[in-house]
Amino acid sequence: MSIVNIGDVVSTLIIIVLIILFFVSITLFFRKMSATQRKRAENNIKVEQKLDRIIEILEQDKKNK
């Protein structure tokens, strides 16, 4: 009877560990996603600033001609 109890305890521990790993992996996934989105937003802002600068230069070039 003690063998069955040990098996139950081991299987319960395995299930608990798997559940904990699931939630940890979900948390890490969402953190990674939010970090990636922040980097993309920053890159988009930089690209927009560069495009604005190019437009300004082209407009100045048009006025000078």
C-alpha positions as CSV (number, residue, x, y, z in Angstrom):
1,M,0.0,0.0,0.0
2,S,2.9,2.4,0.6
3,I,4.1,1.8,-2.9
4,V,0.8,3.1,-4.3
5,N,1.1,6.2,-2.0
6,I,4.6,6.9,-3.2
7,G,3.5,6.6,-6.8
8,D,0.6,9.0,-6.1
9,V,2.9,11.5,-4.5
10,V,5.4,11.3,-7.3
11,S,2.7,11.7,-10.0
12,T,1.1,14.6,-8.1
13,L,4.5,16.3,-7.8
14,I,5.2,15.9,-11.5
15,I,1.8,17.4,-12.3
16,I,2.4,20.3,-10.0
17,V,5.9,20.9,-11.5
18,L,4.4,20.8,-15.0
19,I,1.7,23.4,-14.1
20,I,4.3,25.7,-12.5
21,L,6.6,25.4,-15.6
22,F,3.6,26.2,-17.8
23,F,2.8,29.4,-16.0
24,V,6.5,30.4,-15.9
25,S,6.9,29.8,-19.6
26,I,3.7,31.8,-20.3
27,T,5.0,34.7,-18.2
28,L,8.4,34.7,-19.9
29,F,6.7,34.6,-23.3
30,F,4.6,37.7,-22.6
31,R,7.6,39.5,-21.2
32,K,9.6,38.7,-24.3
33,M,6.7,39.8,-26.5
34,S,6.3,43.1,-24.7
35,A,10.1,43.8,-24.9
36,T,10.0,43.0,-28.7
37,Q,7.1,45.4,-29.2
38,R,8.9,48.1,-27.3
39,K,12.0,47.7,-29.5
40,R,9.8,47.8,-32.7
41,A,8.1,50.9,-31.5
42,E,11.5,52.6,-30.8
43,N,12.8,51.5,-34.2
44,N,9.6,52.9,-35.9
45,I,10.1,56.2,-34.2
46,K,13.7,56.4,-35.4
47,V,12.7,55.6,-38.9
48,E,10.0,58.2,-38.9
49,Q,12.5,60.8,-37.6
50,K,14.9,59.9,-40.4
51,L,12.2,60.1,-43.0
52,D,11.1,63.5,-41.6
53,R,14.7,64.7,-41.9
54,I,15.0,63.5,-45.5
55,I,11.7,65.3,-46.4
56,E,13.1,68.5,-44.9
57,I,16.3,68.2,-46.9
58,L,14.4,67.5,-50.1
59,E,12.1,70.5,-49.5
60,Q,15.1,72.8,-48.8
61,D,16.7,71.5,-52.0
62,K,13.5,72.3,-53.9
63,K,13.4,75.9,-52.5
64,N,17.1,76.5,-53.4
65,K,16.6,75.5,-57.1
